[in-house]
Amino acid sequence: MLEKILNLKGAEALGVSEQKSIKGGSVPPDGECGEFVVFSASEAQCLAYPRNLRPVYIGSNQCSILMAPC
């Protein structure tokens, strides 16, 4: 399966240090009701959040979303 994925146009294998730098977390991240939360995400990941969370990519793999009101 991995071989098929790597054969996709534009796909690249991650190096060991890149793999170790990946940090997971809850999606969306934990936060208080109605507050803005900043977390690590690529621009594509950030902008894929629902529009009601007001996702904003702020650069340097940082994303901001507004948590749902209580």
N, C-alpha and C positions, 0 to 999 in steps of 0.2 A: 504494500500500500504506500509506504513512504516513497518508494521509487517512482510510483505513478504521480504522486504529489510533486516531487522534485522535477519531474519532466514537464510540468505545466509552465507555460511561457511566463517568464519573470520571477519564477520561484527560486529561492536561494536557501541553502542549508545554513543554519545558525552555527557559529563557532561555539566552543565550550564556554568561553567567557560571556558571550551573548546569552547563552541558555541560562547560565547562573544568575545573570542580572535581571531576569524576568521575575516580577513579583505579582502574585495573584491577589485577589481580594473579592469582596462581595460586589455584586453588580445590581443596581448601582451601589456605590460605597455607602457604608453606614454614616449617618449624620442625623442631626436633630431636625425636627419638622420645620420647614420654611427657611432653613439656612443654606448658604452656598457652601458646597464642598469642592475642594480642589484635590485632584488625584492624578496619578500617572496614566496616560493613555495616548495612543497615537491619534493623529487628527481624524483619521477614518473611524476609529473606535469611538472617539468623543462625539463626533457629529452623527453617529448612528443612534445615539440615545433619543428617546421620544422628545418631540418638540416641547411638550408641556414641562419638561425638566430644564428647559432653556440651556442646552449644552453650548458651551463656548470653548473653542480651542484657543488657549492663551500662549501657545508656543512651547518649545523645549519639552515636548511630550507631556504637557500639563493641560488638564481639562477641568472645567468648572461646570457644575450643574446646580440647580436649585432643587432642594429636597421638597417633596410634596408637603402641603400644609397639613396640620393635624386635624 
